[in-house]
Amino acid sequence: MAKPTLKAVLLSPQRPLGDRPLLVAGPSLGTSTLLWTDAATALGTDYDVVAWDLPGHGVSPAATEPFDVADLADAVVELVDSIAPGAAFHYAGVSLGGATGLQLGIKHGVRLKSLSVQCSGAKLGTPEGWLERAETVRTQGTPVMIQGSAQRWFAPGFMDREPARSSRLLHALRDADRFSYAYCCEALASFDVRGDLGSIRVPTQALAGAEDTVAPPSFAEEVAAGITAGGGTASAVTLGGVAHLAPFEAPGHVAELLRNLISWSESHGAAK
């Protein structure tokens, strides 16, 4: 296993970093920073929003060897240190990006101010399913995933209402490096932090889409329950009419929830 190299895109207005709280946003498998554009627009006045891409997706270089989700968390910290050395930050991630957030909370909690785990869980799918998908994409390429991903990503009717936006996100999947996508699948195959949730001490919000078949609301509830059982602070929220990409499908609602979480954690931290 090796820590991959991640690149990021600034989604808030160009200005010196440090005057506003830093929010780092993570992606779902097959997507890009486009996933966060609209939510970041709603948050960009008050927060510096930086979104990162998975290896071989968007602006991040392709991976050349396997990695696990803990390696992705290490790479996120290294990325933050490259733009704001040693800074504590708020983190929000979707699906694999959310799993990375849980690993950040477990392994790098001292760096986090708050954690939003969206459309994700402490374990996702089955090892067999992920390894089968990895092999399929290695041999046939990422376009083979477009039809199935469109069904999983979006709630019924979303693509009809937002054809241009949904098409642009599916193009990110088409353009992703097949081998890096496969490595991501293999990372998810080995991911299971259900026994480690109690070690997370950062204020956590677990968001789920009511229409999500990949990470249903029960997954968010499991995350919140595991953290609170260990003495941490966490809550679970279900968004109606949303499937697997909450900040893309409901950017305004997600931005509002993030604003509440960040504001609470900032004031709570200042009061300590």
N, C-alpha and C positions, 0 to 999 in steps of 0.2 A: 504494500500500500504506500501511496505517496500523496502528499498534499498538492492538489492541483493549483494552477494559477487562475485567479478570478479577476475580471475587469468589471468596472461599474460605470454607470451613467448618472450624472447629476440631473435630477428631475425638477428641482426647485430653481428659482432664479439664480443666475450667476452672481456671486458675492463672496466676500471672505467668510470662510467657515469659522465657527466658534462663537458667534454672537447669539445663535439660536440653537435649541436642542437638535441633536443629530438623530435622524431616523434612517436606519438601514433596512431596505426592503428586499426580500428574497423571492425567487421565482418558483413556479411549478415546472415539472419536467416537460420539455418540449416548447416552453414559452420563452419570452424575453422580457426585457425591462418595459416593453409596451404594456405588459400586464398591469403596471402600476401608474401609468401616465396620468390617467384621469383623477385617481385618488390623490396623487401627488400634487396635482394642480390645486386641489381643494385645501391641501395642507401646506403648500409651499410658502405662503406668506409668513407663517409662524415657525416653520421647522425647515432645517436643511434635510432634504430627502435624497438619498443616494440608493439606487437600485443596482443589484449585481446580477450577472448572467451566469448560468451554469457552464461548466466546461463544454466547449464546442457549440454553444448557443450564443446568439447575439454577438456581443463584442469580446467575449471571453475566448481565449485560444483553446484548441482541441486538447483533450487529455491524451497522454501517450502511454499511461499505465493505469491499473486499477486504483481506486480510492474508496473510502467508506464515508459515511455521513459525518463521523467525527473529523475526518480530514477536511471536509467542506467547512465545518465550523472553524477549524484552525485557519483555513484560508480566508474566511470572512474577517477574522481578527487581524490577520496580516494585511488584508485590504484596507481595513479601517486605519491601521497604523501607518499605512502609506499616504493617507490623506489627512489624518488627524491623530498623530502619534499619542498613544496611551489614552485616548479619549474614551469615556463611557458613553454608551449610545442606547437608544431605543431600537428594538428590532421587531419587524413584522415579516412573516414568510408564509407562503402558500404551498401546501402539499410537501414536496421534497424540500422546498425552502422553509416550510414550517418544521419539518423534521430536523433540519439544520438548526433552527431556532431552539428546539428542545435540547440538542447537543450543546449549543452555546450556553443555555441555562445550567446544564449539568457540569460542563467542563470549564466554562469561562464566565460564570455568573457574576464575578466581581466587575466585569466590564459592562454588564447590562444594567440599564435603568428600568426597562419594562420589556415585556415579551408578548407579542400577539401571534398565536399559532392558528393559522387559518386553513380550513379544509384539509386537515392533516390529522395525525395521530401518533401515538407512541409506537405503533406497528402498523404498517400499511400492506395490505395484500398478503400473498403467500410467497415464500422463497421460490417455489416451483413456477408460479405465474410470472414473477419478475425475470427469472432466468430464461424462461421460454420466450418472453418478449425481447430480452437482450439478444438472443440468438436470431430471432426473426428480423430484427432491425439490422443486425450485423450483415445478414445475407441479402436482405431486400431493400434496405434503406429506410429513412424516416417517413417518406411519403406513404408507406404502407400503413402508418398509424393514423393518418388524417381522418378517415371516416369514423373510426372508433373513438378517437379523441374528441371529435366534434360532438359526439353523442354524450360522452362523459363530462366534458368541460362545461357545457351550457345547458341551462334549464330549458324545458320545452318552450318554443316560441322566440327565444332570444335571438337566434340567427336570422329569423324573419324580420325582427325589429331592428337589428343592428348588423346588416349583411356586410357592410364595408369594414367595420371594426373587427368582427369575428373572422373575416377572411384574412385580414392583416395578421392576426395572431396565429392562425393556422399556417400562414406562410412562414412564420418563424419556426414552426415545427418542421415544415418541409425543408427548410434551409439548414437545420441543425446537423452537426456532424454525426454520422451514424455510429461511429465507434465510441464517441463520448456519450451519446445517448445510451448505448448499451452498458457502459461503465456505470452510468447513473442508475440503471435498472439493477445492476448487480449490487450497488451500494444499498438500494432499497431492499433487496433480497435479504441482506444481513442485518437490517436495521430493526432493533427491538429494544426500547428503553423503558418498557413498562415497569421494570423493577427499580429504575433510577429516578422516577418522577419526584419522589419524596425529597430528593436532594436539591430541587429547584427552589430558590428563595426569592427570586425576582418577581414582582407583581406580574401576573400572567392572565391573558385573556384568550380563551379558546373559542374561535368562531367556526361555525359550521353552516353549510347550506342545507336547507330542508330537502332539496332535490338531489343532494350529492349521493351518488351510489358508491363512490370510491372511499370517502371518509364521511360517513353519515354522522348525524348529531351525537350518537352514542360515543363516537371516538372523542369528540370534544369534551363530553361529560367525563369520560375516563381520564383524560389529561387533567382536567380541573380537579377531579376527585383524588387522583394520585398526588398532586402537588399539595392540596390542602391536608391530606392525610399525614404528610410529612411536616406540617406546620407552616407551609407557605400560603400565599394569598393568590387565589385563582378563581375565575368564574367562567362559565360556559354560556354562549349566546348562539341561538339559531336564527338564521336569516331566511325569511320566507321568499319563495320564488327564485332562489339561488341554487346553483349546482356546485361545481368544483372550483370555480375561479372567482371568489367573492369580490376582490377589489376591481375586477374587470366588469363583472355583471352588476354590481351595486356599489360603485365607487363613492357616491355621496354618503351612503350608510356606513360603509367601512371607514371612511375618513372621519365621520362623526364619532364612531366608536374608538378609533385610534386617538383622536383628539382628547376624548374623555380619559382614556387610559394614561396618555402621556402627561396630561395636565395633573392628574391625580398623583402620579409617581413623581413628577417634578416637585409638587408642593409637599408631598410626603417626605421626599429626600431632603428638601430644604428645612423641614421642621425637625429633622433628627438632630 
